[in-house]
Amino acid sequence: KHVISMVDNLIDKYLQQERTIVLAVIPADIDIAVVDILERAQKADPNGDRTIGVLTKVDKVSAGEEEQVINVLQNVLKPLKLGAL
């Protein structure tokens, strides 16, 4: 637990720096609602001026879940000012 706490603190330290560009890496094969980087980025960058979403593992999306990926890429689900790629 100590290591997890240290990593969390390190992430928060960098997210708070105004010169940091936040690359919110989001795996497409899990429910986007449980990805905490988006909440952390929102807290550190409320205007979304330095946050970009990066969607990974799109090839592993289960059949029937494609619409969620499309909604993320079209900035409908969990919208980001600078969008996601």
C-alpha positions as CSV (number, residue, x, y, z in Angstrom):
1,K,0.0,0.0,0.0
2,H,2.9,2.3,0.7
3,V,4.1,2.0,-2.9
4,I,0.7,2.7,-4.3
5,S,0.4,5.8,-2.1
6,M,3.8,7.0,-3.3
7,V,2.9,6.5,-7.0
8,D,-0.5,8.3,-6.4
9,N,1.3,11.3,-4.8
10,L,3.8,11.4,-7.6
11,I,1.1,11.4,-10.2
12,D,-0.8,14.2,-8.4
13,K,2.4,16.2,-8.1
14,Y,2.9,16.2,-11.9
15,L,-0.8,16.7,-12.7
16,Q,-0.8,19.9,-10.6
17,Q,2.0,21.5,-12.5
18,E,0.7,23.9,-15.1
19,R,3.4,23.0,-17.6
20,T,2.4,19.3,-17.6
21,I,0.4,18.0,-20.6
22,V,-1.9,15.3,-19.4
23,L,-2.1,12.4,-21.7
24,A,-5.1,10.5,-20.3
25,V,-4.4,6.9,-21.6
26,I,-7.7,5.1,-21.7
27,P,-7.9,1.4,-22.5
28,A,-10.9,0.8,-24.8
29,D,-11.5,-2.7,-23.6
30,I,-12.7,-1.7,-20.2
31,D,-15.6,0.4,-19.0
32,I,-14.5,4.1,-19.3
33,A,-16.5,5.0,-16.2
34,V,-14.0,3.1,-14.0
35,V,-10.9,4.9,-15.5
36,D,-9.7,7.2,-12.8
37,I,-7.3,9.3,-14.9
38,L,-10.2,11.3,-16.3
39,E,-11.4,12.3,-12.9
40,R,-7.8,13.2,-11.8
41,A,-7.2,15.2,-15.0
42,Q,-10.5,17.0,-14.5
43,K,-9.5,17.9,-11.0
44,A,-6.0,19.1,-12.0
45,D,-7.1,20.7,-15.3
46,P,-10.8,21.8,-14.9
47,N,-10.8,23.8,-18.2
48,G,-9.2,20.9,-20.1
49,D,-6.6,23.1,-21.6
50,R,-3.8,20.6,-21.2
51,T,-5.6,17.2,-21.3
52,I,-5.7,14.9,-24.3
53,G,-7.3,11.5,-24.3
54,V,-5.4,8.6,-25.9
55,L,-7.6,5.5,-26.5
56,T,-5.7,2.2,-26.6
57,K,-6.6,-1.4,-27.2
58,V,-9.4,-0.6,-29.7
59,D,-8.7,-3.9,-31.4
60,K,-9.7,-5.8,-28.2
61,V,-13.2,-4.2,-27.8
62,S,-15.9,-6.9,-27.3
63,A,-18.6,-7.3,-29.9
64,G,-21.5,-4.9,-29.0
65,E,-19.2,-2.4,-27.2
66,E,-18.0,-0.6,-30.3
67,E,-20.5,2.3,-29.7
68,Q,-18.8,3.3,-26.5
69,V,-15.5,3.6,-28.3
70,I,-17.1,5.7,-31.1
71,N,-18.7,7.9,-28.4
72,V,-15.3,8.5,-26.8
73,L,-13.7,9.3,-30.1
74,Q,-16.6,11.6,-31.1
75,N,-16.2,13.4,-27.7
76,V,-19.7,12.4,-26.6
77,L,-18.8,10.2,-23.6
78,K,-16.5,11.8,-21.0
79,P,-15.8,14.8,-23.3
80,L,-12.4,16.4,-23.4
81,K,-11.9,19.9,-24.6
82,L,-9.0,18.8,-26.8
83,G,-10.6,15.4,-27.7
84,A,-9.2,11.9,-27.8
85,L,-7.3,10.0,-30.4
